Amino acid sequence: MNKDLRSFLAECRQMGPQFFASVSRTVDPIHEPCVIQQKLAAANRYPVIRFENTKGSDMPMATNLFGSYELLGLALGLSPDQPKGEILQRFRERVEKPLPTIEVPRDKAPVKEIIIQKDDVDLSQFPIIKHAEGNSGKYITVGCLVIRDPDTGVLNAGMYRHEIKGKNRFACMFNPAHHAAYIYRRYKEMNQAMEAVLFIGHHPAAVMGALARGPIESNEFEIMGALMGESLEVVPAETVNLPVPAWAEIAIEGILDPNEETADGPFSEYTGFYGPSKDPVGLMKITAITTRRDPIYHDLDPSHREHNLAGVLTFESSIFDTVSKLVPSVTGVYLPPSGSCVFTAYVKIKKRVPGEGKSAGMAALAAEPNLKIAIVLDDDIDFYNEEQVLWAIATHMEGDRDLAMIPYAMGAHLNPSAYGEVRTEKGPMNTKIVIDATRPSTLPFADRIQPPQKAWDRIRLEDYLDET
Ligand SMILES: Cc1cc2nc3c(=O)[nH]c(=O)nc-3n(C[C@H](O)[C@H](O)[C@H](O)COP(=O)(O)O)c2cc1C
């Protein structure tokens, strides 16, 4: 038996209210689940939320599975009392060891408990959400689409948004730089329909595997298994020649005809802003839906921090690897939600050589095109505490010496400040900056005050504070 969405929800429930909240009252799929999630966030709470009843559907729904860094650790089998830095290291260890999939018979695959085909297909059975007022419609935001490269036969899985276009069709928005877009373009060139399966609801470590960055030849199913710590069990789809994770909640099978496309957007993007509207995108026509007997739908609020956290370990891991090639003394990388995760990186080094700070920052910027700001810190700064990061910048750094700027570099077109070759036009470029907030390595610098160690270890607050 594979780990699955339910095993993770049960684990979160057991961990208590920091990790799990449930809502039995009926919610409206128009905005309400997102507002509840956003109100919890405003109170600094980021639990997984299970909604039992959504108007118009009798299916429960889970959201905010990637709501906090601690939840990512839990998904990778780490308890919240382990140091946060372990989370990235656990991810790096696991992702390096892909596990082959195991095919199971249909009767051992819960995703085959219910099979719906042809005219019975109706997406309105799912509690699909309209996330923001300006969105063009309802979107599936956290499904994983499985397709096959027609040239190599290698499977590709990735997460793309899907605007609902009727009871048996939805849009597929592939960023032109992503593997799915390369593969879809090949089918277009060959004038052939592309088979696809969208699976929804699995263990979050498996979902993170679909977001892994690797060469187009790498099989993301094997990374999903690696991240779960056990091989992914799969079963053949009903109407297309593709495998489906056997322990998924829902699998939607279909065909994308390259001659029949649709439009997508505006959509509430991960930047916190609405993106472009009415861009042409692929259209998937559904041939079958298979589900578990009592499926749980998985949703994600796309303009909430859980979107950015879902893929953050992949980005941190690739930045760590690139920086370590140039600056082996790198000890940690963190992409904080306050910087939209992928636009800002904190990089920690044990500085030994003058200039290492700038080198580490430049390597970080080179590792990830979306990254706009690299802040390099000494190893003794707790970069999960932004007060310490700002303190390090304020006390270590001088702008004329420690700031480097690279204008007109390839960046993120969705970042609303991005520009084109004509500066006043929109485009995919950003001005990148490195903030080297490390102390000098060979010159004396002021001594940092630390609490006296013996007294710190000896004093227990409960022995000193008067009871109130
Ligand atoms: C919540 C979420 C939504 C995403 N939506 C999209 C999307 O609509 N289109 C897209 O191309 N990438 C999207 N991404 C990013 C891709 O899933 C990710 O980069 C993946 O690695 C791409 O895989 P591929 O290169 O194999 O196609 C999304 C990521 C997350 C976490």
The ligand as a Tripos MOL2 file, in Angstrom:
@<TRIPOS>MOLECULE
LIG
   31    33     1     0     0
SMALL
NO_CHARGES

@<TRIPOS>ATOM
      1 C1          0.3640   25.2250   -7.6680 C.3       1 LIG1
      2 C2          1.1780   25.2640   -8.9120 C.ar      1 LIG1
      3 C3          0.5990   25.6140  -10.1160 C.ar      1 LIG1
      4 C4          1.3450   25.6330  -11.2780 C.ar      1 LIG1
      5 N1          0.7350   25.9800  -12.4300 N.ar      1 LIG1
      6 C5          1.4290   25.9250  -13.5870 C.ar      1 LIG1
      7 C6          0.7830   26.2090  -14.8390 C.ar      1 LIG1
      8 O1         -0.3990   26.5310  -14.8880 O.2       1 LIG1
      9 N2          1.5150   26.0790  -15.9570 N.ar      1 LIG1
     10 C7          2.8320   25.7210  -15.9410 C.ar      1 LIG1
     11 O2          3.4490   25.6080  -17.0040 O.2       1 LIG1
     12 N3          3.4790   25.4910  -14.7780 N.ar      1 LIG1
     13 C8          2.8110   25.5610  -13.6090 C.ar      1 LIG1
     14 N4          3.4340   25.2930  -12.4220 N.ar      1 LIG1
     15 C9          4.8530   24.9450  -12.4140 C.3       1 LIG1
     16 C10         5.1130   23.5370  -12.9370 C.3       1 LIG1
     17 O3          4.2220   22.5940  -12.4120 O.3       1 LIG1
     18 C11         6.5040   23.0620  -12.5890 C.3       1 LIG1
     19 O4          7.4410   23.9920  -13.0460 O.3       1 LIG1
     20 C12         6.8000   21.7080  -13.1920 C.3       1 LIG1
     21 O5          8.0890   21.3060  -12.7770 O.3       1 LIG1
     22 C13         6.7480   21.7530  -14.7030 C.3       1 LIG1
     23 O6          6.9850   20.4640  -15.1610 O.3       1 LIG1
     24 P1          7.4630   20.1950  -16.6440 P.3       1 LIG1
     25 O7          8.6960   21.0300  -16.9050 O.co2     1 LIG1
     26 O8          7.7500   18.7110  -16.6290 O.co2     1 LIG1
     27 O9          6.3530   20.5630  -17.5750 O.co2     1 LIG1
     28 C14         2.7100   25.2920  -11.2430 C.ar      1 LIG1
     29 C15         3.3020   24.9560  -10.0290 C.ar      1 LIG1
     30 C16         2.5510   24.9560   -8.8690 C.ar      1 LIG1
     31 C17         3.2150   24.6190   -7.5630 C.3       1 LIG1
@<TRIPOS>BOND
     1     1     2 1
     2     2     3 ar
     3     2    30 ar
     4     3     4 ar
     5     4     5 ar
     6     4    28 ar
     7     5     6 ar
     8     6     7 ar
     9     6    13 1
    10     7     8 2
    11     7     9 ar
    12     9    10 ar
    13    10    11 2
    14    10    12 ar
    15    12    13 ar
    16    13    14 ar
    17    14    15 1
    18    14    28 ar
    19    15    16 1
    20    16    17 1
    21    16    18 1
    22    18    19 1
    23    18    20 1
    24    20    21 1
    25    20    22 1
    26    22    23 1
    27    23    24 1
    28    24    25 2
    29    24    26 1
    30    24    27 1
    31    28    29 ar
    32    29    30 ar
    33    30    31 1
@<TRIPOS>SUBSTRUCTURE
     1 LIG1         1 GROUP 0 **** ****
